[in-house]
């Protein structure tokens, strides 16, 4: 097995298994890490960003794989880094015992006790798979720019997976992710399910939640009301950046980022021109036209998720999930792609969706879709009761 030295990052192969006292032959420092009472060894670098690295690692104590995030000192202001990592830990911890949520489980962490201490480290469950950016790049090599990279049927299943998780983290975990993008979504190899990772920019929605702080989100995926490139006064967004309106429309920001992500997967390219006012520019219109052409069933939904004003978007992941599952149900009558009752909703979500639809159906734009959703909910109801 190939190991990485946790100090100098050089690769090493040993004739026998290393232990916690094994030194690196290059820098003569301990090759492994001790976090709490557990012993870890780095196996390969999975990725890196401005502030640190993510590694696949091995827990020698429990003999299990894991992922280790190491944040280097000096890359970011200390208190800011600590605050960001504490958010990630708090968010993941709140989801630890929640069923059906596809996020990596938090295991442990190690923060330096003083300014002159070591690195900040978080240990997480290892999700074995490729992120959507990697999958997209791989498909790009096999196609030319004019071909559909992911079929709409695949995208619908991606959306169902992600909306289920986002609905759970919003309503049960009380968390906004705030940095949804292809690199932060991993398709697990074992079951092809999508996992949402990297909660470093997340916000836990407690009673004292304040929406006016700065977050380290990726600007291309940020909604206009949170983008530093947009003149809020000139764009008519002033009323949406106060505490009250940010709270009312809080979930729409993750949905906006999700829609940019999905549109990127459909077209194979991002829109280089960020939206700075409510009047879409030529480049944006061309990009959205490409989205609608390649994914006609989802085009209208994505356009609404990407509305310039938060009040014009869907207000919850459940609203979008209900419509997308209805599309999958309708398509399942004709398409072989939907198998294993992919369109069914679990009992609890079905009741929530029914209540939401009966309370207000304003989130559905046209009569035909409302009629389909009504039939879909009835079919689900019949299915749920037939199981007993």
N, C-alpha and C positions, 0 to 999 in steps of 0.2 A: 504494500500500500504506500502511496506517495503522501507525504506529510508536508505542511508548510510551517516554517518557524514563525511563531507568533511575534517575534521581535524584528527579524530582518526580512521576513517574507520569502526566503529562499526555499526551494523544494528539496526534500531530503527523502531518501529511501533507506530504511534500516533492515538489517538482516534478521533481527528479532524485534518483537513488539516493544516500542518505547514505553517508558513509565514517566511519572511526574518528575523524576530526578534526571531524566535524559537531557543532555546538553546538545545544542545545535553545533555541528562541526564547523560552521561558517563564522558565527558570532560568539560562540561559547556561552550563550544564555539558555535558560530553560526553554525547551521547545513547546511545552504545553502550558495551559492556563489552569489555575485553581480559582474556582468561583464558588464561594461558600465551602462546602465539603466535597464538591464534585470536581473531577479531573476531565479536562477537555483538550482535544487535539484538532487543529485545523487541517482540513483535507484539500480544499480548493476554494479559490475566490469565485463567488457567484456574481459579483458586481460591485461597483463603487460609484460614489457621487462626490460632491464637493466636500462633504464633511467626514467621510469614512468609507469603510468596506463591509461587505456582507460575505460570510464564508459558510460553506458546508463544513460541519464539524462532527466530531465523534465524542460522545460521553463515555469515557472508559469505565466510570463507576457503574453506570446502568447499561452499558453496551448498546447504546441507541444513537441514531443520527439526530442532529439538531442543526439549527442555523444560528450563527453568532454575528452580531453587528458590533463592529469596533469603530468608535468615533475618535479621531485623532485630536489631540489638544492643539490649540492655536489656530484651528480652521474656522472656529466660530466662538463668539463670546461665551464664556463659561456658564453663566447663569441662564443664558438663552438656550444653550444646548441642554442643560439639565432640565429646564422647564419643558422643552420639547419632548425629551425622552420620558419624563414623568407622565406626560399626557398619553404617550403611546402605551406605557405600562398600565395606567389607570383604565384606558379604553379597552385594552385586550383582557385585562383582569375581569372587567364587568361582563365579558362575554364567555368567560371560561366554562360555565356550566349550562350554557344555552344550546339547545339542540338545533341542528340543521343550519348553523351559521358557519360559513366557510371563510374563516380567518385563521391565521396561525395562532396556536396557543402560547401564551407567555409562560416561560419556565423560571427564569431567575435573572438577576442583573448584578453588576458590580460598578459602583461609582467611586471615583477617588475621594478620599477623606479630606484632602487639602488641595490648595492651588498647585502644589508641587507633586501631586500624586500621579497615578498612571492614567490609562485611557478609560473612557466610558464604554461599558460593555453591556449588551442585552442578549440573553439566550432565548430563542424561540423554537417552536416546533418547526421541523424542516419539511417544507412542501416540495416534494420532488416533481419537477416539471419545468416547462418553459414559460416565460412571461409572454404576453400577447405581442409585444414589440418584436421579440425573437421569432415568434411564429409568423408574424407578418413579413419580416425580412426574409425568412426562409421561403415563404410562398412567392415573394417578389422575384426571387431568383428563378422561379420556375414559370413565371408568366411574364407577359409584357404589360405595359401601362394601360392598355385598352381593355384588358380582361378583368372580369370580376375576381377578386382575390379570395374573399370568403363568400360562399353562397348565402342568399338571404335566409335559407332554412337554418344554416349554422349560426348566423347572427341572431336569429330569434331565440335559439336555445341558449346562446351566450347571454342574451338579455334576461331571459327567465332566471338563469343561474345568479346573475349579478343583482337583479332587482330583489330576489328573495333575500340575499345577504344584506343588501342595503336597507331593506324594510326592517330587518331584525336589528341591525346596529342602530338605526334611527329610533325605533319604537321601544325595543327591549333594552338595548345597551345604552340608549340615550347619548349617542355619539354622532358627530359629523366627521366624516373622513377628511374632506377638504383637499385631497390630492389624488383624485381618481384619474388614472391615465393608463395606457397600455403596459408600461413597465411595472405598474403596481397591481397587475392582475396576472396570476399564475394559473395555467391549466395543469392540474395534477395528472401525472402520467397514469396512475393506477385506475382512475375512474373518469378521466377527462372533464372533471368538474372544475369550475373557475373559483379561485380563492383570491380574496382581496387582501393585499399585504401593505406594509409600511404605513403605520398609523402615527408617524412622527409629527404630522401636521394636524392631527385630529383634535377635536374639542369635545369634552364631556359636558353634556347639557344638564348641569345641576341647577339648583335654584338661583345661584349667583352667576350664571353664565353671562359673559360679556362678549359681544360680537365685534367689538371695535379694535381688537388687538391685531397685530400684523402676523400673518402666517406665511410659512415658506412653501407656498403652492407654486405649481408650474404655470406661468402666465398664459400659455397657449390654451390651457384647459380651464382657466378661471372665468367665471361669469362677469359681465360688464360691471356690476355694482361692487365687485371685489377687485377689479383690475386697476392697477396704478396708472395704466395708459389712458384711462377714460376720464374726461372732464365731466364729473357727475352733474354739475350745475347745468352746463351746456347741453348735456344729453338727456336732461329731464329725469335724472336718477336721484336727485337730492332727497326726495321723500323716502327712498328705499335704503338709505345708508344710516338712518337713525336706529337706535337700539330697538324700538318697538317694531318697526317694519322688518328689520333683519331677523327678529325673533319669529314674526308671523310667517315669513317666507323662507325660514332657515333651511328646510329640506331641499328646496329647489336648486341650491347651489351644487350639491352632490349630483343631482339629476342633470344639471347643465353639463358638468364635467363628464358624466357618463355618456351623454349624447354626443359630445365632441369625440370621445373615445370610440364609440360605436361607428360614427360617421367616418372616422379615420380608418377603421378596419374595413368598412365597405368600399371606400374609394382607394385605399392604399396611400393616401396623402393627406396632410393636414392643410388647413387653410392658412396661408401665411399672413393674411390680413385680418388682424383682430378687429372685433366689432367695437367701434368707438361712439356710435350713435344709433338710434332706432331705425335708420334708413340703410338697409344693407347695400354695401358697395358691389360693384360688378364682380369682383373676385369671389366674394362671399356667395352671391347669387349663383354663380357658375358652379361653385363647389357644392352647394345645396342641391342644385339641379342634377349633378352627378350622383349624389346620395339617393335622391328620389327615383332616378332612372334605374339604378342598380338594385335598389331595395324598395320597390313600389308599395309593398304592404306596410313598411315601417316609416316611409318618408314623412307623412303627415305627423306622425307621433314624434319623430325626432325634431321636426321643425318647431313643434310646440314646446318641447323640452328646451329648445334653444331660443325661445322668445327673449327679446332684449329686456323686457320688464319682468321682474319676478312674479308679479301678480297675474301675468298671462301664461305662465308655465303650469304644468301639473304641480300640485302642491304636496304630493306624497308618492313614494315608490309604489305603494299599493295600488294607486290609481293607474299607473303605467303598467304594473304587473297584471292587473285585471284585463286591460285592453290587449296586451301582448299575448297573454294566455288564450284569450278569445280568438285572436288571429291564428294561434297554433292549433286550437280546436277546429276552427273552420278549415284550415289547411289539411288537417289530419284525415279529413273525409276523402281527400284526393291524393295526398302526398304519402309516399312510403317512408319519408324521412322521419316522421314522428311515430315513434314506437314506445311501448311500455307506458302508455297513458301519460305522455310527457305533458299534456295540457291540463291534467287534473290539478286542483288546488287542495292542499291539506285542509282538514276540517276547520281548524282555528282561523286560518287565513280566509277560507271560504265565508265563514260567518262575518268576519271583518269586512270583506269585500261586499257582501250582500248589504250590510248595514250602511256602508259608505254609499253604495249605489242607490239605496232606497232613500237615504237622507238628502243627497244631492247628486244629480247626474250631470251637473254643469261641466264636469271635467271631460265629458264626451262630446265631441264637436258636431256629429251629425246623427240624424234619425236612424239611418241604416246600422251604424255601429252600436247605437243604444239598443236596437232590436236584437242584434247579434249577442251583445253582452247579456241581455235578459235571458235569451235562450241558453247561453253558455252557463249561466248561474243555475238555471233549472236543471240542465244536464248534470252539472256537478252535484246538485242536491240529490238527484235521483241516484247517482253513483255512490255518494256517501251513505245514503240510507240502504242501498242494496248490499252494502258490505256487512250489515249487521243482521 
